Amino acid sequence: MLEKHQECLKRQREAVKYRLKKLAARQSDITKKSALIRESIIRQYEEIQRVLEEDLRITLTFLDMEERAAVSALDGLMEKNCSLIQEIEQDLARLSVELDQRDMQHDSMDTEIADRVMDLLNRTDPSSVSLDEAKADQILSLTNNMLLLIRSQTPITKKLIKSYSSEVSLDPETAHPKLIISAEGDSATYTDTWQELPDVPGRFDTTLNVISLQGFNFGRHYWEIDVAGKTYWELGLTYPTIPRKGNAEDCWLGRGNESWCVEFFDGEYTAWHAGVPHQLPVTKHFCRIGVLCSFPAGFVTFLGADNMTPLFSFCAGTFTDCLHLALCPGHDHNGTNAKPIVICNTPSPTSTL
C-alpha cells in the first residue's frame, strides 16, 4: 500500500511539474509576444512622427518660399524708391545753388520730377505685395483638420478600452436610504432625508453605497462615471460579499478585501484596497472616471476618462467571485457636493471582445 501511495504521489508530482513547465512556457511566450507588439507600436509611432515631421518641413518650406518672394519683391520696390530719392536729393542740391534762376526750364523739370514721383508711388504701393493669404488660410484649415483627426484618434487606447463597455444599472435594493436612485438606475443622488425603505439584507445602512444589479465573472469590462462638479466621491468594484450593515470598516469601498476603489476628497485622489491607501500624484479634477476590469489578466484599473490618463491599477491575480460596479456619491457638504454621480452607459457593438 505504501508503494502504491508512493507511486501515486510521484505521478502527481510529475503532473504538477509538467503543469509548472507549461505555465513557465506560457509566461515566456506572453512576454515575447508583448515585446514584439511593443516594438511594433514604437516603430509605428516613430513612422507617424517621421511623416508628420516631413509634412511640417514641406509646409514650412512652401511658407518660406512665399515669404522670400514677397520680401524680394519689396526689396526691389524699396530700391526704386531709394534710387528716386537720390535723384531728388541731387536735384535739390543743384537747385539750392540756382534758386535765383527761375525760368520755364526749371518749371518743366519740376513737373517732370513730380510726375515721376507720382508714377513711382503708384507702382510701389506696399499693399500690392503680399503673401498668398488664401493658400495660408487653406494650409491652416488643413492642419487644423489634421489636428482634430489626430485628437479624435488619440489616445488609441480610448477606442480599445471603450470596446469593453458594458451596460449596467444600479440596484435600488442595495442603496443606502439617503440615496435617491434614478428610475433608469444610472445615477445616485444624496438626500438629507432618510427614506422609508424596506430594510432588506442587501441594503447598506451606514455607508452611502449602492452597487450595480449586474455582476460579471468573465471577460473584460469598462464603465465611465460622470463626477463633474463633485467635491467628494468613491467608486470602484466589489464582490457581492461586501458587508452592508453596521459601522464595520469593511463596509466602506476599498477598506476590505472584497472591494477596490478610488476616492476623491478635498482635491486629492486615493486608491484603496484591503484598507491600504495609495495617494495618487494627480491634481486635475476629472469630469469622468473610467473603471476597467479584466478577468483574464486579473486587474482593476482606474483612469481619468477625459483623456484616458492612468490613475492606478490593482493586480488581483485571480478574482474569486463576480464583480459589481460600486458607487458612493458622498454627502452634499452644504451644497458643494449636491450633484449626482452618473453612470455613462455607452455599450459598444464590440463589447464582447
C-alpha positions in Angstrom: 0.0 0.0 0.0 2.8 2.3 0.8 4.5 1.6 -2.5 1.2 2.4 -4.4 0.8 5.6 -2.4 4.4 6.5 -3.2 3.9 5.9 -6.9 0.7 7.9 -6.9 2.5 10.8 -5.3 5.3 10.6 -7.8 2.7 10.7 -10.7 1.0 13.7 -9.1 4.4 15.4 -8.6 5.2 14.8 -12.3 1.8 16.2 -13.3 2.4 19.3 -11.3 5.9 19.7 -12.6 4.6 19.4 -16.2 1.9 22.0 -15.4 4.5 24.3 -13.9 6.7 23.8 -17.0 3.7 24.7 -19.3 2.9 27.8 -17.1 6.5 29.0 -17.4 6.5 28.4 -21.2 3.2 30.3 -21.4 4.7 33.1 -19.3 7.7 33.3 -21.6 5.5 33.2 -24.7 3.4 36.1 -23.4 6.5 38.1 -22.5 8.0 37.6 -26.0 4.7 38.5 -27.7 4.3 41.6 -25.6 7.9 42.7 -26.5 7.2 42.2 -30.2 3.9 44.1 -30.0 5.7 46.9 -28.1 8.5 47.1 -30.7 5.9 47.2 -33.5 3.9 50.0 -31.8 7.1 52.0 -31.2 8.0 51.7 -34.9 4.6 52.8 -35.9 4.7 55.8 -33.7 8.2 56.7 -35.0 6.9 56.4 -38.5 3.9 58.6 -37.7 6.3 61.1 -36.1 8.6 61.0 -39.2 5.6 61.5 -41.6 4.4 64.5 -39.5 7.9 66.0 -39.3 8.3 65.6 -43.1 4.9 67.2 -43.7 5.8 70.0 -41.4 9.1 70.6 -43.2 7.3 70.7 -46.6 4.6 73.0 -45.3 7.1 75.4 -43.8 9.2 75.3 -47.0 6.3 76.5 -49.0 5.7 79.2 -46.5 9.4 80.2 -46.6 9.2 80.4 -50.5 6.2 82.7 -50.2 8.0 84.8 -47.7 11.2 85.1 -49.7 9.3 86.0 -52.9 7.4 88.7 -51.1 10.5 90.1 -49.3 12.4 90.1 -52.6 9.6 92.0 -54.4 9.5 94.5 -51.6 13.3 94.9 -51.7 13.0 95.8 -55.4 10.4 98.4 -54.8 12.3 99.8 -51.9 15.4 100.1 -54.2 13.5 102.0 -56.8 12.3 104.4 -54.1 15.8 104.9 -52.8 17.1 105.5 -56.3 14.5 108.2 -56.9 15.2 109.8 -53.5 18.9 110.0 -54.5 17.9 111.7 -57.8 15.6 114.1 -55.9 18.4 114.9 -53.4 20.8 115.6 -56.3 18.2 118.0 -57.9 17.6 119.7 -54.6 21.4 120.3 -54.2 21.6 121.7 -57.7 18.5 123.8 -57.3 19.8 125.3 -54.0 22.6 126.9 -56.0 20.3 128.1 -58.7 17.5 129.5 -56.6 17.7 132.9 -58.3 17.2 131.4 -61.8 13.5 130.6 -62.1 12.7 130.0 -65.7 10.4 127.7 -67.7 13.1 125.0 -67.9 13.1 124.6 -64.2 9.3 124.6 -64.1 9.3 121.9 -66.7 11.8 119.9 -64.7 9.7 120.3 -61.5 6.7 118.9 -63.4 8.7 116.0 -64.7 10.0 115.0 -61.3 6.6 115.3 -59.8 5.2 113.0 -62.5 8.0 110.5 -61.9 7.4 110.6 -58.1 3.7 110.1 -58.6 4.2 107.2 -61.0 6.7 105.5 -58.7 4.4 105.9 -55.7 1.6 104.3 -57.7 3.9 101.4 -58.8 5.3 100.8 -55.4 2.2 100.6 -53.3 3.1 98.3 -50.3 -0.3 96.7 -50.4 0.4 95.4 -53.9 2.9 92.8 -52.5 1.5 90.2 -50.0 1.6 86.5 -49.1 -0.8 84.2 -50.7 -3.3 84.6 -47.8 -5.8 82.2 -49.5 -3.2 79.5 -49.6 -2.1 80.3 -46.0 -5.7 80.1 -44.8 -6.1 76.8 -46.7 -3.0 75.4 -45.0 -4.2 76.5 -41.6 -7.5 74.9 -42.2 -6.0 71.6 -43.3 -3.6 71.5 -40.4 -6.5 72.2 -38.0 -8.4 69.3 -39.6 -5.4 67.1 -39.2 -5.1 68.1 -35.5 -8.8 67.4 -34.9 -8.4 64.0 -36.6 -5.3 63.1 -34.5 -7.0 64.2 -31.3 -10.1 62.1 -32.2 -7.8 59.1 -32.6 -5.6 59.6 -29.6 -5.0 58.1 -27.3 -5.6 55.0 -29.4 -6.3 53.0 -26.2 -9.5 55.0 -25.8 -11.2 53.1 -28.7 -9.8 49.8 -27.4 -10.9 50.4 -23.9 -14.3 51.6 -24.9 -14.8 48.4 -26.9 -15.2 46.7 -23.5 -18.0 49.0 -22.4 -20.7 47.1 -20.5 -24.2 48.4 -19.7 -25.2 48.3 -16.0 -27.9 49.8 -13.8 -27.8 50.4 -10.1 -29.7 48.1 -7.8 -32.1 50.3 -5.6 -32.4 47.4 -3.2 -28.7 47.9 -2.2 -28.8 51.7 -1.9 -28.4 53.5 1.4 -31.7 55.1 2.5 -30.2 58.6 1.9 -29.5 57.9 -1.7 -32.0 58.6 -4.5 -31.6 56.1 -7.4 -32.9 57.3 -10.8 -35.7 55.4 -12.5 -33.2 54.3 -15.2 -30.8 53.1 -12.5 -27.9 55.2 -13.9 -27.4 57.8 -11.1 -27.3 58.2 -7.4 -28.0 61.5 -5.5 -27.6 62.2 -1.8 -30.6 63.5 0.1 -30.5 64.6 3.7 -33.8 62.9 4.3 -33.8 59.3 5.5 -36.2 57.5 3.1 -38.6 54.9 4.5 -37.3 51.8 2.6 -37.5 48.1 3.3 -34.5 47.0 5.4 -33.6 44.2 3.1 -30.3 42.2 3.9 -28.5 43.6 0.8 -29.1 47.3 1.7 -26.2 49.4 3.0 -27.3 51.1 6.2 -24.3 53.2 7.2 -22.1 53.8 4.2 -23.6 55.8 1.3 -23.1 53.0 -1.1 -25.0 51.4 -3.9 -23.9 48.6 -6.2 -24.9 47.5 -9.7 -27.7 45.0 -10.3 -25.5 43.2 -12.8 -22.4 41.2 -11.8 -19.6 40.0 -14.1 -17.4 37.0 -13.7 -15.5 36.7 -17.1 -14.1 38.8 -19.9 -13.2 42.4 -19.8 -15.5 45.3 -18.9 -15.3 49.1 -18.8 -17.5 51.8 -17.3 -17.3 55.6 -17.2 -18.8 57.5 -14.3 -19.6 61.2 -14.5 -18.3 63.0 -11.4 -18.3 66.6 -12.8 -18.9 69.3 -10.2 -18.5 67.0 -7.3 -16.0 67.5 -4.4 -16.3 64.1 -2.8 -17.0 60.6 -4.2 -15.9 57.0 -4.1 -16.3 54.4 -6.9 -14.9 51.1 -7.8 -15.7 47.4 -8.0 -16.8 44.9 -5.3 -17.7 41.3 -4.7 -21.3 40.8 -3.7 -20.0 39.6 -0.3 -19.0 43.2 0.9 -20.5 43.8 4.3 -23.6 46.0 4.2 -24.6 46.6 7.8 -23.2 48.5 10.8 -20.1 50.6 11.2 -17.5 47.9 10.2 -14.6 49.4 8.3 -15.1 46.8 5.6 -18.4 48.4 4.6 -16.5 51.3 3.1 -15.3 50.7 -0.5 -11.7 49.6 -0.7 -11.3 49.1 3.1 -11.8 45.4 2.9 -10.6 42.5 0.7 -13.9 42.5 -1.1 -13.6 45.8 -3.0 -11.3 48.1 -4.9 -11.9 51.9 -5.3 -10.6 55.4 -6.0 -11.7 58.1 -3.7 -11.7 61.9 -4.4 -11.8 64.2 -1.4 -10.6 67.7 -0.7 -9.0 67.8 -4.1 -6.9 64.6 -3.6 -7.2 61.2 -5.1 -6.6 58.0 -3.1 -6.8 54.4 -4.3 -8.0 51.8 -1.7 -8.0 48.1 -1.3 -7.8 45.9 1.8 -7.7 49.1 3.9 -4.4 50.2 2.3 -4.4 53.8 0.9 -2.4 54.8 -2.2 -2.1 58.6 -2.5 -2.2 59.5 -6.2 0.0 62.2 -7.6 -2.9 63.8 -9.6 -4.2 67.3 -9.2 -6.6 67.6 -12.2 -10.3 67.5 -11.5 -11.6 64.9 -14.0 -15.2 65.1 -15.2 -15.3 61.3 -15.9 -13.6 58.4 -14.2 -13.1 55.1 -16.1 -13.1 51.7 -14.4 -11.7 48.8 -16.3 -11.5 45.2 -15.1 -10.0 42.2 -16.8 -10.7 38.7 -15.6 -8.1 37.0 -17.8 -5.4 39.4 -16.5 -6.8 39.8 -13.0 -6.6 43.5 -12.7 -8.7 46.6 -11.9 -7.6 49.9 -13.5 -8.9 53.4 -12.9 -8.5 56.1 -15.5 -9.2 59.8 -15.9 -11.6 59.2 -18.8 -11.4 62.8 -20.1 -8.1 61.9 -21.8 -7.6 58.3 -20.6 -5.0 59.2 -18.0 -4.0 56.1 -16.0 -4.7 56.7 -12.3 -4.0 53.4 -10.6 -4.1 49.6 -11.2 -4.7 46.8 -8.8 -3.3 43.4 -9.7 -5.7 41.0 -8.0 -4.3 37.9 -9.8 -7.5 35.8 -9.8 -10.9 37.1 -8.9 -12.8 34.7 -6.6 -16.3 36.0 -7.2 -18.3 38.1 -9.7 -17.7 41.9 -9.7 -20.3 44.6 -9.3 -19.8 48.3 -10.0 -20.0 50.2 -6.7 -20.6 54.0 -6.2 -20.7 56.4 -3.3 -21.8 60.0 -4.2 -20.9 61.3 -0.7 -22.7 63.9 1.5 -23.8 67.1 -0.1 -21.3 69.1 2.1 -23.6 72.2 2.4 -24.5 72.1 -1.2 -20.9 71.9 -2.6 -21.3 68.2 -3.4 -25.0 68.0 -4.2 -24.7 66.8 -7.8 -25.5 63.2 -8.6 -22.9 60.6 -9.6 -23.9 59.2 -13.0 -23.0 56.1 -14.9 -22.4 56.9 -18.6 -23.7 53.8 -20.3 -22.2 53.7 -23.7 -22.2 50.0 -24.7 -20.0 49.2 -27.7 -21.1 46.9 -30.6 -17.8 45.1 -29.9 -18.2 44.9 -26.2 -17.9 41.1 -26.3 -14.3 41.3 -27.3 
